């Protein structure tokens, strides 16, 4: 029961983080483009990031296809890893904190997903342990 609650809390926090981020990208596009530029990324990534962030949330929450959901988790993993490293590289240590928080929520959500969801992921640790 505790792992099921952990799954839903961590997934809700991760989804909220991505939803707020995508909303900020839409409402404050110029500010976001400048911030991305300061981190070494081109501003033209903003529309793509809005799209993949919203699609990632939809894939994880809807779980229509488990492989697609796992792919969304992988995409979020790499996005958060790149966000963290970009902030550290730009000496913006305070900006790395949301990436760390998102990464922790992502790991908790991924590791506990099979406890809370009817459609089990073959890539989550609990499924992998049963296969051995």
Legacy VTK file of the C-alpha trace (Angstrom):
# vtk DataFile Version 3.0
C-alpha trace
ASCII
DATASET POLYDATA
POINTS 132 float
0.000 0.000 0.000
2.859 2.391 0.815
4.492 1.745 -2.568
1.184 2.386 -4.342
0.843 5.742 -2.565
4.491 6.533 -3.353
3.819 5.779 -7.019
0.839 8.108 -7.272
2.471 10.939 -5.316
5.719 10.767 -7.286
3.878 10.453 -10.607
1.616 13.385 -9.731
4.617 15.533 -8.757
6.500 14.589 -11.916
3.441 15.299 -14.074
2.808 18.597 -12.326
6.435 19.610 -12.813
6.274 18.864 -16.546
2.863 20.532 -16.923
4.033 23.716 -15.159
7.191 23.718 -17.263
5.265 23.334 -20.534
2.823 26.063 -19.452
5.709 28.391 -18.689
7.240 27.620 -22.083
3.937 28.604 -23.744
3.241 31.741 -21.700
6.806 33.043 -21.396
8.374 31.829 -24.629
10.864 34.682 -25.035
12.152 34.352 -21.469
12.512 30.585 -21.906
14.372 31.011 -25.210
16.826 33.374 -23.511
17.285 30.979 -20.590
17.890 28.067 -22.951
20.395 30.199 -24.845
22.247 30.930 -21.611
22.476 27.173 -21.033
23.834 26.593 -24.527
20.669 25.319 -26.225
18.990 26.857 -29.273
15.684 28.665 -28.774
13.984 26.722 -31.555
13.770 23.733 -29.179
10.940 25.394 -27.213
8.005 24.138 -29.364
9.464 20.626 -29.461
9.980 20.614 -25.693
6.399 21.757 -25.094
5.113 18.927 -27.263
7.241 16.134 -25.820
6.639 17.239 -22.227
2.864 17.112 -22.702
3.022 13.839 -24.642
5.287 12.329 -21.984
2.801 13.143 -19.248
-0.042 11.713 -21.330
1.880 8.498 -22.031
2.790 7.887 -18.387
-0.622 8.718 -16.965
-2.793 7.021 -19.590
-0.599 3.953 -19.965
-2.443 3.017 -23.149
0.724 1.303 -24.307
3.289 0.106 -21.739
6.192 0.364 -24.201
5.250 3.950 -24.988
4.995 4.711 -21.261
8.454 3.237 -20.666
9.786 5.250 -23.602
8.335 8.404 -22.000
10.100 7.526 -18.734
13.365 7.125 -20.676
12.873 10.453 -22.438
12.193 12.189 -19.132
15.276 10.541 -17.639
17.524 11.921 -20.373
15.799 15.313 -20.346
16.323 15.703 -16.595
19.906 14.466 -16.845
20.652 17.007 -19.587
18.877 19.779 -17.661
20.928 19.028 -14.558
24.212 18.916 -16.460
23.400 22.110 -18.396
22.705 24.040 -15.193
25.858 22.708 -13.521
27.934 23.500 -16.605
26.524 27.057 -16.670
27.311 27.428 -12.940
23.584 27.876 -12.258
23.467 25.548 -9.262
20.071 26.770 -8.074
18.608 25.889 -11.471
19.758 22.306 -11.026
17.502 21.777 -7.984
14.273 21.256 -9.982
16.073 18.752 -12.199
17.194 16.810 -9.113
13.673 16.894 -7.647
12.209 15.750 -10.964
14.801 13.006 -11.238
13.941 11.702 -7.748
10.211 11.734 -8.565
10.910 9.980 -11.868
12.936 7.210 -10.230
10.301 6.671 -7.522
7.512 6.592 -10.107
9.335 4.168 -12.403
10.395 1.786 -9.628
6.904 1.554 -8.112
4.787 1.555 -11.283
4.081 -2.196 -11.333
2.612 -2.070 -7.828
0.014 0.545 -8.745
-0.841 -0.162 -12.383
-2.796 -3.032 -13.920
-0.619 -3.093 -17.044
2.812 -4.194 -15.824
6.059 -2.980 -17.334
8.587 -5.699 -18.167
11.331 -3.117 -17.596
10.473 -2.202 -14.011
12.607 -3.949 -11.374
9.768 -5.939 -9.798
8.965 -7.572 -13.152
12.643 -8.184 -13.869
13.125 -9.919 -10.521
10.182 -12.262 -11.149
11.660 -13.264 -14.500
14.870 -14.516 -12.852
LINES 1 133
132 0 1 2 3 4 5 6 7 8 9 10 11 12 13 14 15 16 17 18 19 20 21 22 23 24 25 26 27 28 29 30 31 32 33 34 35 36 37 38 39 40 41 42 43 44 45 46 47 48 49 50 51 52 53 54 55 56 57 58 59 60 61 62 63 64 65 66 67 68 69 70 71 72 73 74 75 76 77 78 79 80 81 82 83 84 85 86 87 88 89 90 91 92 93 94 95 96 97 98 99 100 101 102 103 104 105 106 107 108 109 110 111 112 113 114 115 116 117 118 119 120 121 122 123 124 125 126 127 128 129 130 131
